[in-house]
């Protein structure tokens, strides 16, 4: 459940948002603001997010499970607590060795002042 309060804060129960699909990847938007979009991804073991590029800088923060993140041509093992920054245009992919849950933050333009 995600809830936005009148003062602009967002409170999210990330564990409550986790949902796995046998034949796919589940993504749920946690926050969508002018300066950033945050998405929770849940990938069942064996699922693969094919290689693609981001049109803006992004961060992956692994919350649960184990897998691999491909950055350019190199694969990196990830587990809970892993944090990966990707520049705009970097080729990347993700594969889940176990049920994998991670946040992706996409940064849009300049942050608010």
Biopython code that builds the backbone (N, CA, C, O; Angstrom):
import numpy as np
from Bio.PDB.StructureBuilder import StructureBuilder

atoms = [
    (1, "UNK", "N", (0.844, -1.172, 0.000)),
    (1, "UNK", "CA", (0.000, 0.000, 0.000)),
    (1, "UNK", "C", (0.894, 1.243, 0.000)),
    (1, "UNK", "O", (1.841, 1.332, 0.781)),
    (2, "UNK", "N", (0.597, 2.169, -0.854)),
    (2, "UNK", "CA", (1.316, 3.429, -0.910)),
    (2, "UNK", "C", (0.341, 4.544, -0.569)),
    (2, "UNK", "O", (-0.802, 4.535, -1.025)),
    (3, "UNK", "N", (0.785, 5.498, 0.226)),
    (3, "UNK", "CA", (-0.100, 6.581, 0.628)),
    (3, "UNK", "C", (0.675, 7.887, 0.614)),
    (3, "UNK", "O", (1.791, 7.955, 1.130)),
    (4, "UNK", "N", (0.100, 8.909, 0.035)),
    (4, "UNK", "CA", (0.732, 10.223, 0.026)),
    (4, "UNK", "C", (-0.041, 11.114, 0.988)),
    (4, "UNK", "O", (-1.268, 11.199, 0.931)),
    (5, "UNK", "N", (0.697, 11.776, 1.870)),
    (5, "UNK", "CA", (0.065, 12.671, 2.840)),
    (5, "UNK", "C", (0.051, 14.085, 2.305)),
    (5, "UNK", "O", (0.762, 14.406, 1.352)),
    (6, "UNK", "N", (-0.757, 14.927, 2.916)),
    (6, "UNK", "CA", (-0.936, 16.290, 2.426)),
    (6, "UNK", "C", (0.340, 17.113, 2.465)),
    (6, "UNK", "O", (0.470, 18.064, 1.694)),
    (7, "UNK", "N", (1.288, 16.779, 3.338)),
    (7, "UNK", "CA", (2.528, 17.554, 3.416)),
    (7, "UNK", "C", (3.558, 17.090, 2.397)),
    (7, "UNK", "O", (4.698, 17.554, 2.422)),
    (8, "UNK", "N", (3.182, 16.190, 1.505)),
    (8, "UNK", "CA", (4.058, 15.780, 0.414)),
    (8, "UNK", "C", (4.902, 14.557, 0.699)),
    (8, "UNK", "O", (5.637, 14.105, -0.180)),
    (9, "UNK", "N", (4.822, 14.010, 1.892)),
    (9, "UNK", "CA", (5.595, 12.809, 2.225)),
    (9, "UNK", "C", (4.899, 11.576, 1.651)),
    (9, "UNK", "O", (3.680, 11.558, 1.477)),
    (10, "UNK", "N", (5.687, 10.558, 1.364)),
    (10, "UNK", "CA", (5.128, 9.293, 0.878)),
    (10, "UNK", "C", (5.520, 8.200, 1.859)),
    (10, "UNK", "O", (6.689, 8.072, 2.223)),
    (11, "UNK", "N", (4.553, 7.426, 2.277)),
    (11, "UNK", "CA", (4.788, 6.296, 3.165)),
    (11, "UNK", "C", (4.403, 5.044, 2.387)),
    (11, "UNK", "O", (3.282, 4.948, 1.890)),
    (12, "UNK", "N", (5.313, 4.091, 2.276)),
    (12, "UNK", "CA", (5.030, 2.888, 1.491)),
    (12, "UNK", "C", (5.389, 1.636, 2.275)),
    (12, "UNK", "O", (6.439, 1.582, 2.915)),
    (13, "UNK", "N", (4.532, 0.642, 2.229)),
    (13, "UNK", "CA", (4.785, -0.672, 2.811)),
    (13, "UNK", "C", (5.335, -1.539, 1.679)),
    (13, "UNK", "O", (4.578, -2.207, 0.975)),
    (14, "UNK", "N", (6.660, -1.522, 1.512)),
    (14, "UNK", "CA", (7.270, -2.239, 0.392)),
    (14, "UNK", "C", (7.027, -3.736, 0.472)),
    (14, "UNK", "O", (6.739, -4.364, -0.547)),
    (15, "UNK", "N", (7.135, -4.331, 1.673)),
    (15, "UNK", "CA", (6.868, -5.769, 1.797)),
    (15, "UNK", "C", (5.454, -6.100, 1.350)),
    (15, "UNK", "O", (5.227, -7.128, 0.712)),
    (16, "UNK", "N", (4.506, -5.240, 1.681)),
    (16, "UNK", "CA", (3.116, -5.460, 1.290)),
    (16, "UNK", "C", (2.883, -5.317, -0.205)),
    (16, "UNK", "O", (1.882, -5.808, -0.727)),
    (17, "UNK", "N", (3.802, -4.645, -0.902)),
    (17, "UNK", "CA", (3.669, -4.446, -2.348)),
    (17, "UNK", "C", (4.276, -5.585, -3.165)),
    (17, "UNK", "O", (4.010, -5.704, -4.361)),
    (18, "UNK", "N", (5.098, -6.430, -2.517)),
    (18, "UNK", "CA", (5.773, -7.512, -3.238)),
    (18, "UNK", "C", (4.756, -8.528, -3.738)),
    (18, "UNK", "O", (3.888, -8.985, -2.993)),
    (19, "UNK", "N", (4.884, -8.870, -5.024)),
    (19, "UNK", "CA", (3.991, -9.847, -5.657)),
    (19, "UNK", "C", (4.784, -10.534, -6.767)),
    (19, "UNK", "O", (5.361, -9.868, -7.627)),
    (20, "UNK", "N", (4.811, -11.847, -6.745)),
    (20, "UNK", "CA", (5.551, -12.598, -7.763)),
    (20, "UNK", "C", (4.597, -13.207, -8.780)),
    (20, "UNK", "O", (3.490, -13.623, -8.440)),
    (21, "UNK", "N", (5.039, -13.254, -10.031)),
    (21, "UNK", "CA", (4.298, -13.907, -11.109)),
    (21, "UNK", "C", (5.166, -15.041, -11.633)),
    (21, "UNK", "O", (6.370, -14.861, -11.816)),
    (22, "UNK", "N", (4.576, -16.205, -11.875)),
    (22, "UNK", "CA", (5.346, -17.353, -12.348)),
    (22, "UNK", "C", (5.997, -17.102, -13.696)),
    (22, "UNK", "O", (7.130, -17.526, -13.923)),
    (23, "UNK", "N", (5.315, -16.437, -14.573)),
    (23, "UNK", "CA", (5.801, -16.249, -15.942)),
    (23, "UNK", "C", (6.055, -14.783, -16.273)),
    (23, "UNK", "O", (5.852, -14.363, -17.412)),
    (24, "UNK", "N", (6.493, -14.008, -15.301)),
    (24, "UNK", "CA", (6.724, -12.603, -15.608)),
    (24, "UNK", "C", (7.361, -11.858, -14.462)),
    (24, "UNK", "O", (7.753, -12.442, -13.451)),
    (25, "UNK", "N", (7.453, -10.581, -14.638)),
    (25, "UNK", "CA", (8.055, -9.680, -13.661)),
    (25, "UNK", "C", (6.980, -8.685, -13.252)),
    (25, "UNK", "O", (6.295, -8.119, -14.104)),
    (26, "UNK", "N", (6.836, -8.473, -11.960)),
    (26, "UNK", "CA", (5.839, -7.536, -11.459)),
    (26, "UNK", "C", (6.551, -6.246, -11.063)),
    (26, "UNK", "O", (7.518, -6.269, -10.302)),
    (27, "UNK", "N", (6.062, -5.122, -11.586)),
    (27, "UNK", "CA", (6.609, -3.825, -11.205)),
    (27, "UNK", "C", (5.481, -2.942, -10.702)),
    (27, "UNK", "O", (4.390, -2.920, -11.272)),
    (28, "UNK", "N", (5.755, -2.211, -9.623)),
    (28, "UNK", "CA", (4.760, -1.321, -9.034)),
    (28, "UNK", "C", (5.425, 0.009, -8.711)),
    (28, "UNK", "O", (6.498, 0.048, -8.107)),
    (29, "UNK", "N", (4.787, 1.084, -9.114)),
    (29, "UNK", "CA", (5.323, 2.409, -8.847)),
    (29, "UNK", "C", (5.111, 2.764, -7.372)),
    (29, "UNK", "O", (3.992, 2.716, -6.860)),
    (30, "UNK", "N", (6.204, 3.120, -6.710)),
    (30, "UNK", "CA", (6.164, 3.543, -5.311)),
    (30, "UNK", "C", (5.952, 5.051, -5.247)),
    (30, "UNK", "O", (5.162, 5.542, -4.441)),
    (31, "UNK", "N", (6.666, 5.784, -6.105)),
    (31, "UNK", "CA", (6.548, 7.243, -6.149)),
    (31, "UNK", "C", (6.825, 7.712, -7.565)),
    (31, "UNK", "O", (7.683, 7.162, -8.255)),
    (32, "UNK", "N", (6.097, 8.724, -7.991)),
    (32, "UNK", "CA", (6.305, 9.308, -9.317)),
    (32, "UNK", "C", (6.237, 10.822, -9.165)),
    (32, "UNK", "O", (5.159, 11.415, -9.140)),
    (33, "UNK", "N", (7.402, 11.425, -9.065)),
    (33, "UNK", "CA", (7.529, 12.862, -8.838)),
    (33, "UNK", "C", (8.273, 13.481, -10.022)),
    (33, "UNK", "O", (8.885, 12.759, -10.809)),
    (34, "UNK", "N", (8.229, 14.800, -10.157)),
    (34, "UNK", "CA", (8.909, 15.431, -11.290)),
    (34, "UNK", "C", (10.408, 15.134, -11.358)),
    (34, "UNK", "O", (10.968, 15.067, -12.452)),
    (35, "UNK", "N", (11.065, 14.955, -10.215)),
    (35, "UNK", "CA", (12.510, 14.755, -10.204)),
    (35, "UNK", "C", (12.928, 13.292, -10.164)),
    (35, "UNK", "O", (14.085, 12.986, -10.452)),
    (36, "UNK", "N", (12.016, 12.370, -9.813)),
    (36, "UNK", "CA", (12.388, 10.954, -9.710)),
    (36, "UNK", "C", (11.157, 10.059, -9.762)),
    (36, "UNK", "O", (10.062, 10.450, -9.357)),
    (37, "UNK", "N", (11.364, 8.855, -10.266)),
    (37, "UNK", "CA", (10.337, 7.816, -10.243)),
    (37, "UNK", "C", (10.967, 6.607, -9.574)),
    (37, "UNK", "O", (12.075, 6.202, -9.926)),
    (38, "UNK", "N", (10.254, 6.027, -8.602)),
    (38, "UNK", "CA", (10.756, 4.871, -7.868)),
    (38, "UNK", "C", (9.811, 3.703, -8.116)),
    (38, "UNK", "O", (8.601, 3.813, -7.917)),
    (39, "UNK", "N", (10.381, 2.584, -8.552)),
    (39, "UNK", "CA", (9.592, 1.414, -8.935)),
    (39, "UNK", "C", (10.099, 0.199, -8.167)),
    (39, "UNK", "O", (11.305, -0.028, -8.078)),
    (40, "UNK", "N", (9.172, -0.581, -7.612)),
    (40, "UNK", "CA", (9.497, -1.826, -6.931)),
    (40, "UNK", "C", (9.338, -2.969, -7.928)),
    (40, "UNK", "O", (8.267, -3.141, -8.509)),
    (41, "UNK", "N", (10.397, -3.749, -8.127)),
    (41, "UNK", "CA", (10.351, -4.907, -9.012)),
    (41, "UNK", "C", (10.397, -6.181, -8.192)),
    (41, "UNK", "O", (11.159, -6.282, -7.230)),
    (42, "UNK", "N", (9.575, -7.161, -8.575)),
    (42, "UNK", "CA", (9.583, -8.499, -7.979)),
    (42, "UNK", "C", (9.762, -9.494, -9.116)),
    (42, "UNK", "O", (8.930, -9.578, -10.019)),
    (43, "UNK", "N", (10.861, -10.249, -9.062)),
    (43, "UNK", "CA", (11.169, -11.229, -10.109)),
    (43, "UNK", "C", (11.282, -12.609, -9.469)),
    (43, "UNK", "O", (12.066, -12.800, -8.539)),
    (44, "UNK", "N", (10.507, -13.566, -9.959)),
    (44, "UNK", "CA", (10.615, -14.939, -9.473)),
    (44, "UNK", "C", (11.947, -15.534, -9.927)),
    (44, "UNK", "O", (12.501, -15.133, -10.950)),
    (45, "UNK", "N", (12.444, -16.481, -9.164)),
    (45, "UNK", "CA", (13.700, -17.162, -9.510)),
    (45, "UNK", "C", (13.640, -17.633, -10.955)),
    (45, "UNK", "O", (12.641, -18.203, -11.395)),
    (46, "UNK", "N", (14.722, -17.388, -11.687)),
    (46, "UNK", "CA", (14.809, -17.804, -13.083)),
    (46, "UNK", "C", (14.354, -16.756, -14.081)),
    (46, "UNK", "O", (14.606, -16.899, -15.278)),
    (47, "UNK", "N", (13.687, -15.699, -13.615)),
    (47, "UNK", "CA", (13.235, -14.647, -14.530)),
    (47, "UNK", "C", (14.407, -13.775, -14.958)),
    (47, "UNK", "O", (15.413, -13.673, -14.256)),
    (48, "UNK", "N", (14.261, -13.146, -16.124)),
    (48, "UNK", "CA", (15.336, -12.369, -16.728)),
    (48, "UNK", "C", (14.756, -11.089, -17.317)),
    (48, "UNK", "O", (13.806, -11.129, -18.099)),
    (49, "UNK", "N", (15.332, -9.960, -16.937)),
    (49, "UNK", "CA", (14.971, -8.675, -17.523)),
    (49, "UNK", "C", (16.008, -8.402, -18.598)),
    (49, "UNK", "O", (17.170, -8.140, -18.288)),
    (50, "UNK", "N", (15.597, -8.462, -19.861)),
    (50, "UNK", "CA", (16.544, -8.409, -20.972)),
    (50, "UNK", "C", (17.304, -7.086, -21.033)),
    (50, "UNK", "O", (16.886, -6.072, -20.473)),
    (51, "UNK", "N", (18.412, -7.137, -21.721)),
    (51, "UNK", "CA", (19.302, -5.983, -21.826)),
    (51, "UNK", "C", (18.578, -4.800, -22.460)),
    (51, "UNK", "O", (17.883, -4.935, -23.467)),
    (52, "UNK", "N", (18.763, -3.640, -21.840)),
    (52, "UNK", "CA", (18.147, -2.403, -22.319)),
    (52, "UNK", "C", (18.970, -1.234, -21.785)),
    (52, "UNK", "O", (19.912, -1.430, -21.016)),
    (53, "UNK", "N", (18.615, -0.034, -22.190)),
    (53, "UNK", "CA", (19.289, 1.161, -21.680)),
    (53, "UNK", "C", (18.243, 2.062, -21.026)),
    (53, "UNK", "O", (17.058, 2.013, -21.355)),
    (54, "UNK", "N", (18.709, 2.870, -20.108)),
    (54, "UNK", "CA", (17.823, 3.840, -19.467)),
    (54, "UNK", "C", (18.072, 5.205, -20.086)),
    (54, "UNK", "O", (19.205, 5.550, -20.420)),
    (55, "UNK", "N", (17.016, 5.971, -20.234)),
    (55, "UNK", "CA", (17.136, 7.298, -20.829)),
    (55, "UNK", "C", (17.510, 8.354, -19.792)),
    (55, "UNK", "O", (17.566, 9.545, -20.099)),
    (56, "UNK", "N", (17.764, 7.906, -18.561)),
    (56, "UNK", "CA", (18.156, 8.804, -17.473)),
    (56, "UNK", "C", (18.984, 8.009, -16.469)),
    (56, "UNK", "O", (18.938, 6.779, -16.491)),
    (57, "UNK", "N", (19.743, 8.668, -15.586)),
    (57, "UNK", "CA", (20.489, 7.935, -14.563)),
    (57, "UNK", "C", (19.525, 7.142, -13.680)),
    (57, "UNK", "O", (18.386, 7.551, -13.459)),
    (58, "UNK", "N", (20.001, 6.005, -13.184)),
    (58, "UNK", "CA", (19.154, 5.142, -12.364)),
    (58, "UNK", "C", (19.980, 4.437, -11.296)),
    (58, "UNK", "O", (21.195, 4.288, -11.419)),
    (59, "UNK", "N", (19.285, 4.009, -10.245)),
    (59, "UNK", "CA", (19.893, 3.230, -9.171)),
    (59, "UNK", "C", (19.042, 1.997, -8.927)),
    (59, "UNK", "O", (17.814, 2.075, -8.887)),
    (60, "UNK", "N", (19.704, 0.856, -8.763)),
    (60, "UNK", "CA", (19.055, -0.383, -8.330)),
    (60, "UNK", "C", (19.485, -0.621, -6.888)),
    (60, "UNK", "O", (20.674, -0.565, -6.574)),
    (61, "UNK", "N", (18.511, -0.888, -6.004)),
    (61, "UNK", "CA", (18.794, -1.216, -4.612)),
    (61, "UNK", "C", (18.106, -2.541, -4.310)),
    (61, "UNK", "O", (16.878, -2.609, -4.273)),
    (62, "UNK", "N", (18.892, -3.595, -4.095)),
    (62, "UNK", "CA", (18.347, -4.928, -3.861)),
    (62, "UNK", "C", (17.859, -5.034, -2.416)),
    (62, "UNK", "O", (18.589, -4.725, -1.474)),
    (63, "UNK", "N", (16.607, -5.478, -2.264)),
    (63, "UNK", "CA", (15.997, -5.617, -0.947)),
    (63, "UNK", "C", (15.930, -7.062, -0.472)),
    (63, "UNK", "O", (16.049, -7.334, 0.723)),
    (64, "UNK", "N", (15.738, -7.995, -1.414)),
    (64, "UNK", "CA", (15.526, -9.393, -1.060)),
    (64, "UNK", "C", (16.017, -10.291, -2.190)),
    (64, "UNK", "O", (15.884, -9.938, -3.362)),
    (65, "UNK", "N", (16.584, -11.451, -1.850)),
    (65, "UNK", "CA", (16.984, -12.440, -2.839)),
    (65, "UNK", "C", (18.370, -12.206, -3.412)),
    (65, "UNK", "O", (19.095, -11.299, -3.004)),
    (66, "UNK", "N", (18.714, -13.054, -4.373)),
    (66, "UNK", "CA", (20.020, -12.970, -5.020)),
    (66, "UNK", "C", (19.848, -13.051, -6.530)),
    (66, "UNK", "O", (18.911, -13.667, -7.037)),
    (67, "UNK", "N", (20.767, -12.418, -7.224)),
    (67, "UNK", "CA", (20.716, -12.439, -8.677)),
    (67, "UNK", "C", (21.979, -11.836, -9.250)),
    (67, "UNK", "O", (23.019, -11.780, -8.594)),
    (68, "UNK", "N", (21.866, -11.385, -10.491)),
    (68, "UNK", "CA", (22.987, -10.755, -11.173)),
    (68, "UNK", "C", (22.486, -9.553, -11.955)),
    (68, "UNK", "O", (21.378, -9.556, -12.493)),
    (69, "UNK", "N", (23.325, -8.526, -12.008)),
    (69, "UNK", "CA", (23.045, -7.338, -12.799)),
    (69, "UNK", "C", (24.174, -7.198, -13.810)),
    (69, "UNK", "O", (25.349, -7.199, -13.445)),
    (70, "UNK", "N", (23.812, -7.078, -15.071)),
    (70, "UNK", "CA", (24.796, -6.882, -16.130)),
    (70, "UNK", "C", (24.921, -5.386, -16.399)),
    (70, "UNK", "O", (23.928, -4.707, -16.659)),
    (71, "UNK", "N", (26.138, -4.886, -16.335)),
    (71, "UNK", "CA", (26.439, -3.490, -16.625)),
    (71, "UNK", "C", (27.436, -3.472, -17.765)),
    (71, "UNK", "O", (28.577, -3.902, -17.599)),
    (72, "UNK", "N", (27.020, -2.983, -18.915)),
    (72, "UNK", "CA", (27.887, -3.084, -20.086)),
    (72, "UNK", "C", (28.051, -4.550, -20.442)),
    (72, "UNK", "O", (27.072, -5.226, -20.759)),
    (73, "UNK", "N", (29.270, -5.045, -20.392)),
    (73, "UNK", "CA", (29.527, -6.461, -20.719)),
    (73, "UNK", "C", (29.775, -7.338, -19.499)),
    (73, "UNK", "O", (29.949, -8.548, -19.639)),
    (74, "UNK", "N", (29.795, -6.749, -18.301)),
    (74, "UNK", "CA", (30.166, -7.500, -17.098)),
    (74, "UNK", "C", (28.968, -7.756, -16.188)),
    (74, "UNK", "O", (28.165, -6.861, -15.923)),
    (75, "UNK", "N", (28.865, -9.014, -15.711)),
    (75, "UNK", "CA", (27.837, -9.398, -14.752)),
    (75, "UNK", "C", (28.358, -9.202, -13.334)),
    (75, "UNK", "O", (29.523, -9.477, -13.049)),
    (76, "UNK", "N", (27.482, -8.720, -12.441)),
    (76, "UNK", "CA", (27.822, -8.499, -11.038)),
    (76, "UNK", "C", (26.808, -9.236, -10.170)),
    (76, "UNK", "O", (25.601, -9.077, -10.353)),
    (77, "UNK", "N", (27.299, -10.052, -9.215)),
    (77, "UNK", "CA", (26.408, -10.735, -8.279)),
    (77, "UNK", "C", (25.811, -9.699, -7.333)),
    (77, "UNK", "O", (26.510, -8.800, -6.866)),
    (78, "UNK", "N", (24.510, -9.830, -7.052)),
    (78, "UNK", "CA", (23.842, -8.916, -6.125)),
    (78, "UNK", "C", (23.057, -9.709, -5.091)),
    (78, "UNK", "O", (22.582, -10.813, -5.355)),
    (79, "UNK", "N", (22.934, -9.120, -3.912)),
    (79, "UNK", "CA", (22.193, -9.701, -2.798)),
    (79, "UNK", "C", (21.612, -8.542, -2.004)),
    (79, "UNK", "O", (21.885, -7.388, -2.333)),
    (80, "UNK", "N", (20.816, -8.808, -0.966)),
    (80, "UNK", "CA", (20.223, -7.712, -0.200)),
    (80, "UNK", "C", (21.287, -6.704, 0.262)),
    (80, "UNK", "O", (22.343, -7.074, 0.777)),
    (81, "UNK", "N", (20.975, -5.445, 0.063)),
    (81, "UNK", "CA", (21.899, -4.373, 0.410)),
    (81, "UNK", "C", (22.731, -3.887, -0.759)),
    (81, "UNK", "O", (23.365, -2.837, -0.662)),
    (82, "UNK", "N", (22.747, -4.628, -1.871)),
    (82, "UNK", "CA", (23.513, -4.182, -3.047)),
    (82, "UNK", "C", (22.892, -2.910, -3.602)),
    (82, "UNK", "O", (21.671, -2.753, -3.627)),
    (83, "UNK", "N", (23.757, -2.005, -4.046)),
    (83, "UNK", "CA", (23.340, -0.711, -4.569)),
    (83, "UNK", "C", (24.133, -0.466, -5.845)),
    (83, "UNK", "O", (25.364, -0.492, -5.823)),
    (84, "UNK", "N", (23.443, -0.230, -6.953)),
    (84, "UNK", "CA", (24.083, -0.099, -8.258)),
    (84, "UNK", "C", (23.630, 1.200, -8.914)),
    (84, "UNK", "O", (22.433, 1.410, -9.115)),
    (85, "UNK", "N", (24.572, 2.066, -9.246)),
    (85, "UNK", "CA", (24.256, 3.305, -9.972)),
    (85, "UNK", "C", (24.564, 3.097, -11.443)),
    (85, "UNK", "O", (25.609, 2.548, -11.792)),
    (86, "UNK", "N", (23.653, 3.536, -12.310)),
    (86, "UNK", "CA", (23.849, 3.402, -13.756)),
    (86, "UNK", "C", (23.715, 4.768, -14.413)),
    (86, "UNK", "O", (22.754, 5.496, -14.163)),
    (87, "UNK", "N", (24.657, 5.101, -15.229)),
    (87, "UNK", "CA", (24.595, 6.372, -15.967)),
    (87, "UNK", "C", (23.586, 6.249, -17.102)),
    (87, "UNK", "O", (23.209, 5.144, -17.492)),
    (88, "UNK", "N", (23.162, 7.364, -17.615)),
    (88, "UNK", "CA", (22.268, 7.395, -18.762)),
    (88, "UNK", "C", (22.895, 6.623, -19.923)),
    (88, "UNK", "O", (24.077, 6.790, -20.224)),
    (89, "UNK", "N", (22.103, 5.788, -20.564)),
    (89, "UNK", "CA", (22.551, 5.077, -21.753)),
    (89, "UNK", "C", (23.340, 3.801, -21.511)),
    (89, "UNK", "O", (23.724, 3.137, -22.474)),
    (90, "UNK", "N", (23.596, 3.432, -20.261)),
    (90, "UNK", "CA", (24.367, 2.214, -19.980)),
    (90, "UNK", "C", (23.503, 0.984, -20.260)),
    (90, "UNK", "O", (22.385, 0.881, -19.756)),
    (91, "UNK", "N", (24.021, 0.051, -21.063)),
    (91, "UNK", "CA", (23.326, -1.211, -21.302)),
    (91, "UNK", "C", (23.325, -2.000, -19.999)),
    (91, "UNK", "O", (24.360, -2.116, -19.344)),
    (92, "UNK", "N", (22.170, -2.542, -19.618)),
    (92, "UNK", "CA", (22.095, -3.334, -18.401)),
    (92, "UNK", "C", (20.978, -4.369, -18.509)),
    (92, "UNK", "O", (20.065, -4.237, -19.323)),
    (93, "UNK", "N", (21.069, -5.397, -17.676)),
    (93, "UNK", "CA", (20.086, -6.472, -17.614)),
    (93, "UNK", "C", (20.087, -7.006, -16.186)),
    (93, "UNK", "O", (21.019, -6.755, -15.422)),
    (94, "UNK", "N", (19.030, -7.748, -15.830)),
    (94, "UNK", "CA", (18.930, -8.325, -14.486)),
    (94, "UNK", "C", (18.416, -9.743, -14.611)),
    (94, "UNK", "O", (17.494, -10.009, -15.381)),
    (95, "UNK", "N", (19.020, -10.671, -13.840)),
    (95, "UNK", "CA", (18.469, -12.016, -13.767)),
    (95, "UNK", "C", (18.395, -12.455, -12.312)),
    (95, "UNK", "O", (19.275, -12.142, -11.509)),
    (96, "UNK", "N", (17.340, -13.180, -11.988)),
    (96, "UNK", "CA", (17.065, -13.607, -10.617)),
    (96, "UNK", "C", (17.483, -15.051, -10.411)),
    (96, "UNK", "O", (16.951, -15.954, -11.057)),
    (97, "UNK", "N", (18.443, -15.274, -9.505)),
    (97, "UNK", "CA", (18.836, -16.633, -9.136)),
    (97, "UNK", "C", (17.845, -17.185, -8.110)),
    (97, "UNK", "O", (17.547, -18.380, -8.095)),
    (98, "UNK", "N", (17.341, -16.291, -7.255)),
    (98, "UNK", "CA", (16.299, -16.588, -6.275)),
    (98, "UNK", "C", (15.192, -15.555, -6.511)),
    (98, "UNK", "O", (15.351, -14.642, -7.321)),
    (99, "UNK", "N", (14.084, -15.705, -5.807)),
    (99, "UNK", "CA", (13.082, -14.641, -5.868)),
    (99, "UNK", "C", (13.797, -13.348, -5.496)),
    (99, "UNK", "O", (14.439, -13.266, -4.448)),
    (100, "UNK", "N", (13.685, -12.341, -6.356)),
    (100, "UNK", "CA", (14.469, -11.115, -6.228)),
    (100, "UNK", "C", (13.539, -9.913, -6.154)),
    (100, "UNK", "O", (12.617, -9.774, -6.958)),
    (101, "UNK", "N", (13.793, -9.045, -5.176)),
    (101, "UNK", "CA", (13.016, -7.818, -5.009)),
    (101, "UNK", "C", (13.995, -6.658, -4.965)),
    (101, "UNK", "O", (14.957, -6.673, -4.198)),
    (102, "UNK", "N", (13.743, -5.647, -5.798)),
    (102, "UNK", "CA", (14.627, -4.490, -5.803)),
    (102, "UNK", "C", (13.861, -3.227, -6.172)),
    (102, "UNK", "O", (12.824, -3.271, -6.834)),
    (103, "UNK", "N", (14.408, -2.097, -5.721)),
    (103, "UNK", "CA", (13.881, -0.791, -6.084)),
    (103, "UNK", "C", (14.722, -0.227, -7.212)),
    (103, "UNK", "O", (15.944, -0.379, -7.218)),
    (104, "UNK", "N", (14.079, 0.417, -8.157)),
    (104, "UNK", "CA", (14.773, 1.176, -9.191)),
    (104, "UNK", "C", (14.344, 2.630, -9.031)),
    (104, "UNK", "O", (13.153, 2.940, -9.009)),
    (105, "UNK", "N", (15.327, 3.511, -8.920)),
    (105, "UNK", "CA", (15.057, 4.943, -8.874)),
    (105, "UNK", "C", (15.568, 5.554, -10.160)),
    (105, "UNK", "O", (16.753, 5.452, -10.475)),
    (106, "UNK", "N", (14.685, 6.186, -10.898)),
    (106, "UNK", "CA", (15.026, 6.886, -12.133)),
    (106, "UNK", "C", (15.078, 8.379, -11.818)),
    (106, "UNK", "O", (14.113, 8.936, -11.295)),
    (107, "UNK", "N", (16.191, 9.024, -12.129)),
    (107, "UNK", "CA", (16.375, 10.432, -11.805)),
    (107, "UNK", "C", (16.079, 11.286, -13.033)),
    (107, "UNK", "O", (16.701, 11.116, -14.082)),
    (108, "UNK", "N", (15.128, 12.202, -12.894)),
    (108, "UNK", "CA", (14.721, 13.090, -13.993)),
    (108, "UNK", "C", (15.274, 14.485, -13.751)),
    (108, "UNK", "O", (14.932, 15.115, -12.751)),
    (109, "UNK", "N", (16.100, 14.968, -14.626)),
    (109, "UNK", "CA", (16.559, 16.358, -14.565)),
    (109, "UNK", "C", (17.223, 16.711, -13.247)),
    (109, "UNK", "O", (17.776, 15.853, -12.559)),
    (110, "UNK", "N", (17.158, 17.982, -12.913)),
    (110, "UNK", "CA", (17.778, 18.488, -11.698)),
    (110, "UNK", "C", (16.876, 18.242, -10.496)),
    (110, "UNK", "O", (15.656, 18.362, -10.607)),
    (111, "UNK", "N", (17.461, 17.898, -9.341)),
    (111, "UNK", "CA", (16.647, 17.700, -8.153)),
    (111, "UNK", "C", (16.053, 19.037, -7.677)),
    (111, "UNK", "O", (16.588, 20.106, -7.970)),
    (112, "UNK", "N", (14.947, 18.950, -6.943)),
    (112, "UNK", "CA", (14.328, 20.192, -6.452)),
    (112, "UNK", "C", (15.231, 20.864, -5.429)),
    (112, "UNK", "O", (16.028, 20.202, -4.764)),
    (113, "UNK", "N", (15.105, 22.160, -5.307)),
    (113, "UNK", "CA", (15.947, 22.913, -4.356)),
    (113, "UNK", "C", (15.158, 23.283, -3.131)),
    (113, "UNK", "O", (15.692, 23.917, -2.221)),
]
sb = StructureBuilder()
sb.init_structure("model")
sb.init_model(0)
sb.init_chain("A")
sb.init_seg("    ")
for serial, (resi, resn, name, xyz) in enumerate(atoms, 1):
    if name == "N":
        sb.init_residue(resn, " ", resi, " ")
    sb.init_atom(name, np.array(xyz, "f"), 0.0, 1.0, " ", f" {name:<3s}", serial, name[0])
structure = sb.get_structure()
